[in-house]
Amino acid sequence: LAIAYTIFSSPLGEVLLAATPQGICKVSIGTGASRLEAELRAEFGAAVIKRDDRKLRTYAKKIAGYLGGSHAALDLPLDIRATAFQRKVWNILKSIPHGATRSYSDIARRAGMPTAVRAVATAIASNPVALLIPCHRAVRKNGDLAGYRWGVARKAALLAQESK
């Protein structure tokens, strides 16, 4: 497996974007390019991983634009592994309109498993391409923001940017 990656700065921190020839396999936000790269290498230990900013420039520009306030759709090719349940939950997330949110329990109901709220949360947390599959749009039943891999402050910033 060959993976190319790039790292660029955004208003929310450093962004790592990684892709196979078939599509994007990872999007991460954090502080410190070396940490993001180490996480990528740990997750895809058997892959040949090479930085290639030029190859991923088009994808990076779209994601950077989104993080900078663009409301353009992030409909980019993906190369991700998922169980049938994860795929169902992720498709529901992708159907949530820009600037809107849905509760974990609403997502569970739409997935046909109204009592599987924890399973929905686990599926959302395992999303390797956050932003492209917008897990930040999942909130608690009362509308409060809850767990986000890159911190609730980043989740709030993404939702605020989308609501403009």
Beta strands, then each sheet from edge to edge (+ up, - down):
strand 1: 2-10
strand 2: 13-20
strand 3: 23-30
strand 4: 48-51
strand 5: 102-103
strand 6: 138-139
sheet 1: 3+ 2- 1+ 4+
sheet 2: 5+ 6+
end
